[in-house]
Amino acid sequence: MRGGVQAQVPVLYVDDVDAAGRFYALFGYTGRPGAAGRTPLRCGDLTLLLVEGTPVPAALYLHVDDVAATAERLAAAGHPVDHVPGGECRTVDPDGNTILFTRPCVVPAPPADPDGRPAPVRRAAQVAARRDGAPGHCQIGGPRGEPCVEPAEVKLADSWGDTAWGCLTHADETLVNARGAFLATEDATGLAAYLAARRTRPDGAAVAG
């Protein structure tokens, strides 16, 4: 969101900046003492600001690339590490701040279609390809009304009942710019199949009012 927060920097008040710097170096942070008792530490694109003063209890939750190796470095430097449920580890820095660390949370990316088009549009085109009745060419055309010679692959509709067949490129453009337009997939789960099933339902299947 433009105009909102662009970055955030956690701040820790520490009694001994040098001791705190050595501790956080075990996580990969580096930095040199700055002005006014402030030491910015960097680890890649991340910043941790150490401020010399009366320590205030705080907690940091860190994602590390290798949990086991990080725990070994901490233990070797004299910082006991506890393993907590969920695959996390916990330790305490020289100023009593709680440090939780675990492996990064990886969110799998959704599979992309070969041409990068949204899956619903691609599925609609596949259904249309198996049906008869589509016109030979795109009915949407170009932005200045020029005809499009590409094959009609997707049927679009709106709540007023207007419909148009389009090629995938112009169908994408229409769905983005016409807010009331939607895909008319005409597959087996559409409105026609639903109404047909209702009309053929035995009388005994009706629910009493």
N, C-alpha and C positions, 0 to 999 in steps of 0.2 A: 504494500500500500504506500503510495507516494505521500510524503509528509509525515509518515509514522516513524517508528524506531528503525534506525538503519544498522545499529550494532548495540551489543550490550557487553559490559566488562564487569565480571565479578570482582569485588574488592574484599581483601582480607586484612584485618588489623593484626599486626604481628609484633612481638616483643623484640625479636632479633631478625632483622632482614636477611643477614647472611645465612643463618641457620635455616630459615624458611626457604631461601633460594636453593640451598643444597638439597632440601627435601623435595621440592618440586622439580628439581633437575632429574630426579629418578623417574618422573613421568614424561620427561622430554622437554620441559620448559627451560628457556635460557633468557638471560637478561643481565643488565648492569644497573647498579643503584642510580636513581635519578635525583632530581631536586626535591627539596622539602620532605625528605624521608620517604619518597615514593619510588618503588621499583617496579616498572612494568616488565612482566615476563611474557615471552612469546613461545608458542608451540604451533607451528604452521600458521594458519589464519586466526588462531585464538590468542586472546590476551587475558592475563591474570594480573591484577594490580595489587601489589603488597604495599601496605601503608604502615609505617612504624608508629606504634602507639599502644594503648591498652587493648589487649586482645579481647574481641567480642566473639562468643561462640557462633560458629557458622558451619555450614555443610556444603560440600561440593560433590556433584555427581559427574563422574568422568567416564567417557567411552575410550577405551584403549585398544590398540591393535592386537595385543597379546597379553591376556590376563595373567597367565601363568608366569611369563617372564617378568612382568611388572611386579607381581607378588614376590618373586624371588629376589629382585633388586631391593625391594623395601625390607624384606626380612634380613638380607645380608647387611643392610645399613643400620640394622637395629630397630626397625619399625615393625612390630608384630602385625600380622594380617589375619583377620577372621573371615571365614567363608560363611556367607549368609544364604538363605534359600533364594532360589531364582538364578543362581550362577553369578551372584555379585560377591565382591570382596569389600571388606571394610578395614580401614586403618585410621590412625590419628596423626595429625601433623604436630610439629614441636609446640604449637600454641593451643593444642586441644581441639582443633577443628576436625570434624568428622569428614573423612574422605571415603566415598563409595565409588568403586570403579567396576566396570563390566565391559563386555565386548560391544561393538557398535550394533545398533539396531538396523538391520537390513530389510528394506521393504522391496519385495520383488516387483519389477516393472511389468505391467500388463503386456502380453504378447502383442506385437504389432503386425498388422497385415503387410504383405509384401510392398504394397504401394503407399502405406502409411495412412490409409483412409480409416475412418471410424468403423468399428466392427458392425454396428447396426446398418450402416449404409452398404457395406459390403454384403452382408447377409440379404438385405433387400434386393440387391442386384442379382444375387444368386437365385433367389426365389423367382424373380421376374424372368430370368433367363430360361426357367423351366416352364413358363406359361406362355400361352398364345394371347394375342389381342393387343400387344404393345405396338405403337407406331414404329415406322422404320427409323426415324431420326428424332433427335432431341427437340422437344417443343418449347424449351425455355429460351434458347438462343443466347446471343451475346448481350453485353450491357447497353449497346446502342440499337438493339433490335435486329441485328444481323442474324441470319439463320445459322444453325449449327448442324453440321453434317454427321456428327458423331452419333452412334446408335443410342436409342433410348434404353436405359438400363434400370432406372428407378422411377417409381410413381410417387408423386407428392400430392398431398391434399391439405385442406384446411377445414375449420369447423363450419364454413359456409357451404361446403360441398364442392368447391372448385378443385379441380385436379389437373395435373400436368405431368407428362413424362419427360424425363431429362437424362442427359448423360451424367456420369458421376461427377465431372468437374462442375457443371452448372447446377446439379442438385446440391452439392456441397455449398456453393455460393448462395443458393436460394435459402437453404436451411439456416445459414448464418444471418442473412439480411431480412428474411421474412419471418418475424417472430411467431406468427400463427401457423406456419407451415410445419407439416410433420410427414413422416414416411408412411405411405399407404402400402404396406407390405403384401397384402392379399395372400397371406399364407394360411395354413390350416388352423391357426389360432386366432384369426381375425373375427370381425364382427359378423360377417356373413355366416361363417361356420357356427358361431354361437347362436345366432337367431335360428338357423336351420335346426340345430339340436333342440331348441326350445319348442319349435313347432311340431317336432316329431316325438316329443316326450309323451309317454302313455298318460292317460288321465289319472291313473292311480298314483303317479309320481308327483302330482301337484300337492303343494303344501296347503293344508286347510287354513283359512284365514280366521 
